[in-house]
Amino acid sequence: MRESRGLLVAAVALVMLLAAGVLAACGSDDEASAVASPSGDVVAVVNSEEQLSQFSQALDGAGLDGEGPYTVFAPSDTAVSAAAVTLDGDVVKASAVDGENLTEADMAEGTKNDSMLEDNTIVTYTGTDGALYVNDHKVVDGPLDADNGVVYIIDGVIQPKE
């Protein structure tokens, strides 16, 4: 009887030690999200995303390396290819809002903001399918938090007004 009781105590102690080790290895939620999220300003975050390589090439001189905050709606490479357009600084500016760090909740309620490109507006809303949309383009990834704003990946290209 004493032997089985000793085995039970040893087994419980072992389980507790294993659980403590697992919890220690996981760290806090903040540490986990810091590792999973890209870091830096919005330019660094865009540059770190493999699916934004074409948008990344158009970033130079668009003015997104400032203090911000900026909300950037970056088209995926698939979206850029489907639209058959060449991205430039005007497309980048048409896809960004200066002075706003829009959350998913803000966008779900619906927002209307001037883009960084004169005479261009960015409208966000929740579609009938429950997804978030930006100028009729679906948000497919994000938010990707940056030091000076946030980046959302969309399935289309926000074009400058002609």
URQUI-V180374 format. One line per field, one symbol per residue. phi: phi as a letter, one per 20 degrees, with the letter a starting at -180 (. if undefined). Layout:
# URQUI-V180374
phi->???
This chain:
# URQUI-V180374
phi->.fffffffffffffffffffffffffmeffffffffefcofffffffeegfdfffgfefgmeneeefmfcdddeffgfffffflcdebgfffffdcdenccfeffgfffocccfffegmdddddaeffeneecclmdffdaofdfcfcqbcdecebdeeffe
